[in-house]
């Protein structure tokens, strides 16, 4: 079912994210897509695919920012989020993130079987190592998702808060809970409260 829905969504949204990708690339040279290793089901690493919404040297920009600002470095370590992030490729990159257009290529990850539409968000390896072993084991028992309970309840959740939502979701998975997450995801896109 995940793959069927992902294929339909990909077919519908492909023109949107390709146009955005071309526009971003025309002003900010670099690849269309951004790939990063994340931990998936059973601890298997995979490359998550996102539309590139940041400048080409984003990692260098981030490291320079963090080394010059200890309070920002602490916040980044806790949430992985920076307000008014200067790495983002202008207004178009920001809009893509607010509307979650940058997440659409992850439908390809769903088609490949690396992800589901709903589940705990896949984390970068350094963040995974911060998880409680029981939470990590629980997360590894199911496919990670494009959207999840932590994202709709608290987009800027700390690792500790995210673990609470992930454990709750995995223990209470149901059609009703998944419907609630889809509804809340749609609302956040309409209200432009994305990353």
N, C-alpha and C positions, 0 to 999 in steps of 0.2 A: 504493500500500500504506500509506504514512504516513497519508494522509487517511482511509482506511477504519478503521485501528486507532484513530486519533484520534477519529473519530466514535463508535466503540463505547465507548472509554474515557470520552468526554464524557457519553454517555448513562448510563453506570454511575455516574459520580462526580458528576454535576450536583447531585443532592439533597444530597450531603455538603458541597460547597463553598458552596451557596446557604444552607444552615442556618448554617454558620460565618460567612458574610458578614453575614447578618441579625443574628446574636448580637453580632458585633463592632460593627456599625453602631448597635445599640441602646445600647451603652455608650460608644462613641467615634464621635460624629457625623462624617459625611463620606461620600464615595462608596463603593460596594461594591468597585469595581475601581480599580486603580492602573495608569495607562498611562505609558509612558516611551519616548522615541525611542531606538532601537538601530540598529546597522549590520547589514544582512543581506547576502544573496548579491549579488555584483557591486557591493557598496558601497551598495546601495539602502537608505535609511533606512525603518524601519517602527516602528509603536507596539506594543511588547510589552505583553501584558495579564497582570496578576497580581492575585490577591485582595489587597485592602488589609489589611495586618496591622500597620500603624503608625498612630500618632496623626495627626490631620489636619495639624498643623504640623510634621511630621517633619523637613523640610529646615531649618527655622529652629532646631529643637532640635539637629540635627547641626552646623550652622555655629557655634552658640554653644559646643558641646562642643569642636570642633576649634580654635577661636580661643583657648580657655583652656588647651589641653593640647597642646604641640608634639609630644610622643612619640606621643600618640594620633593626631594629624594625620598623622605619618609612617607609622604602621601602616595608617591608613585609605587613604592614597595608594598603599601597596604592595599591600594585599589587598582593600580595600573591605569589610572585616569589622570589627565592634566587638563584643567579648565583653560579654554582659549589656547589650545595646543598649537604652538607655532610650526610644528612639523606638518600640519594639514595643508594640502595644496589649495589654498585660497577658498573663495566662497563656494565654488563648485565641489571641492573636496568636503567642505563642512556640510553642505546640503546633502551630499551623498551619504554621509554618516548619519545625519539627523533623520533621513528617510530610510536608513538601513539599506540603501542601494548597494553599498560596498559588500554587504553580506550575501547578495544574490548568487555570486559564483559558487558559494558553498552548496548550492543545489547539485553541482557536479560531484562534490564529495558525497552527497546522499546517493546519487546514481552509482557511484563507485562502491558504495557499501561502507564507507568510512564513518558516516554520520547519519543521524536521523533528523527529521524535521524538528522534533521536540526532545529535549534531554538536557543534562548538565552541559554547559559550554565547555568545549575542549580547551585545556590550559597549555601554556608554554611549559616546557620541561622544568625551568627554575621554579615556577609557581606550583607545579605539581608536587615538587619536593617539600613544599611548605605545608601540604595537607596532612591531617592526622591519618595515620596508616589505615584505620578502619574506614574513614571517609574515602580515601583513595581506592581501597579495595571495592567499596560499594559503587563508586563512580565507574570503576573498570568493569563492572558486571553488565553494563548496558552501553549502547552507542551514545556518544555525545551528540548534542543537538545544535541546530542553527539558533533556536531560541529555547529558553528554559525558565523555570520558576524564579530563579535568582534575578534574571534579567528583567522580568516584568514586575517584580516586587521591589527591587532596589538595584537599579542599573549601576550605581557606584558602590555596591557592596564590597566590604573588605573580604579578604580570604576567609576569615572566621565566619562572617555572616553568610557568605556564599556556601560554605560547607553545610550550614544549618538548612538552607533552602534545598540544596542538592540531596541531602539525606531525607528530608521531608518528601521531596518529589519522588525519589526512588521507592520509598516505603509506601507511598499513597497513589502510585500511578493508576490512572483510570481515564475513561473516555471523558468524564466530567472535568477532571483536572486539566487534561490536554485541551479541551474546548475552552476552558477559562484562560489558559496560557495563550492560545491562538487569538482569542478576543482581546486580551490585554496587549499582545504584540501589535495587533492591528491599531488599537487605540494609540499606542506610543508612536507609531508611524504617522498616523493622522495628526497627532499633536506635535510631531517633530521633536520628540524627546529622546532621540537616539543618542549614540555615543558622542 
